[in-house]
Amino acid sequence: MTGNEIQQTAQNWSVLVASAADVCLKPWLHAVVLTDVADVDDQKHGSTPDLITARSIDLIVRIECRNREGDRLPEHDLELEIYRSGNDLNLMLTWCDQPDRPMLWQGQHPVWMDGTSGQRCQPPEDGAPLESFARRLRALLVLPEQS
């Protein structure tokens, strides 16, 4: 089932993002908490946008991490921002509560930025799984061409 075939409900969104995180960010398990939705046409407050029909998107979720025993690992929590720029879908991934860690912007290609200055920087040693996660999400959430 492709991202376009999945009905975009809050539950399906959470499952889609959490499943992608589980695959790419092993050995952890993940849950998704919606933190902010803004600038989305025809959406009820607090609802998850339909990426297929929304004209503009700004969605922020927190990806909470647990080990296989179910213990929370907040040091591995991520914040994911999904937004549209022109016809492209862009993602921004940051580690929650770790502002000194680099952040990943994923558009057509990945760009790592210093968490403090915002300047381009080298990927962190543990950055490859995060890039894989961002690529997977972007592929799953591809927007159709504007008509």
C-alpha positions in Angstrom: 0.0 0.0 0.0 1.5 3.3 -1.0 1.2 6.6 0.9 -1.4 7.8 -1.7 -3.6 4.8 -1.1 -3.7 5.2 2.7 -6.7 7.2 3.9 -5.2 10.2 5.7 -6.7 10.0 9.2 -5.0 10.9 12.4 -4.6 7.2 13.4 -3.2 6.2 10.0 -0.8 9.1 10.0 0.5 8.1 13.4 0.8 4.5 12.3 2.6 5.5 9.0 5.1 7.7 10.7 5.7 5.3 13.7 6.1 2.3 11.4 8.7 4.1 9.3 10.5 5.1 12.4 10.4 1.5 13.7 11.9 0.3 10.4 14.7 2.9 10.1 15.5 3.7 13.8 16.0 0.2 15.2 16.1 -1.2 17.8 13.6 1.3 19.2 9.8 1.4 19.0 8.0 4.7 18.3 4.7 6.5 18.9 3.6 9.7 17.3 2.0 12.6 19.1 0.5 15.4 17.1 1.7 18.7 18.5 0.7 21.3 15.9 -1.3 21.7 12.6 -1.5 25.1 11.0 -2.3 26.7 7.6 -4.3 23.8 6.3 -7.4 24.5 4.3 -10.7 22.9 5.4 -9.3 21.2 8.5 -10.9 21.1 11.9 -8.8 22.4 14.8 -6.6 19.5 16.0 -7.3 17.2 13.1 -4.6 15.7 10.9 -4.5 17.2 7.4 -5.2 15.2 4.2 -2.0 15.5 2.3 -3.8 14.6 -0.9 -6.1 17.6 -0.9 -4.5 20.2 1.3 -3.2 23.3 -0.5 -0.7 24.2 2.3 0.7 22.1 5.0 2.4 22.7 8.3 2.4 19.8 10.6 4.5 19.1 13.6 4.6 15.8 15.5 6.7 14.4 18.3 8.0 10.9 17.8 8.4 9.3 21.2 10.9 6.5 21.6 10.7 3.3 23.8 12.8 0.3 24.1 11.4 -3.2 23.5 10.5 -3.5 27.2 8.3 -0.4 26.9 10.5 1.9 28.9 10.5 5.5 27.6 13.8 6.8 26.1 13.2 10.6 25.9 16.8 11.2 24.8 15.9 9.5 21.5 12.7 11.5 20.9 12.4 13.4 17.7 10.4 16.3 16.4 9.2 16.1 12.8 7.9 19.1 10.9 6.3 18.5 7.5 5.7 21.5 5.3 5.1 22.2 1.7 7.2 24.6 -0.3 5.9 25.1 -3.8 5.2 21.6 -5.2 7.7 19.9 -2.9 7.2 18.3 0.5 9.9 19.1 3.0 10.8 17.5 6.3 12.7 18.9 9.3 13.9 16.4 11.9 15.4 17.5 15.2 16.2 15.7 18.5 13.8 16.9 21.2 15.3 18.7 24.2 18.8 18.5 22.5 19.2 21.9 20.8 23.0 21.4 20.4 22.5 18.4 18.1 22.4 18.9 14.4 19.0 19.0 12.6 18.2 17.4 9.3 16.3 19.1 6.5 15.1 16.7 3.9 13.8 18.0 0.6 15.2 16.8 -2.7 18.4 15.9 -0.8 19.4 15.9 2.9 21.0 18.9 4.5 22.4 18.8 8.0 22.4 22.1 10.0 23.9 23.1 13.3 21.2 23.2 15.9 22.3 26.5 17.4 23.5 28.6 14.4 21.5 27.0 11.6 24.6 26.8 9.4 25.2 23.8 7.2 27.4 21.1 9.0 28.6 17.6 8.6 26.2 14.8 9.5 26.5 13.4 13.0 28.0 9.9 13.4 24.5 8.5 14.2 22.8 10.5 11.3 22.5 7.8 8.6 19.4 6.1 10.1 17.7 9.6 10.5 18.4 10.3 6.8 16.9 6.9 5.9 13.8 7.7 8.0 13.4 11.1 6.3 13.8 9.6 2.8 11.2 6.9 3.6 8.7 9.4 5.0 9.1 11.7 2.1 8.5 8.9 -0.4 5.4 7.7 1.5 4.0 11.2 1.7 4.6 12.4 -1.8 2.0 15.0 -3.0 0.4 14.7 -6.3 1.2 17.3 -9.0 -0.9 20.5 -8.9 -3.6 20.6 -11.6 
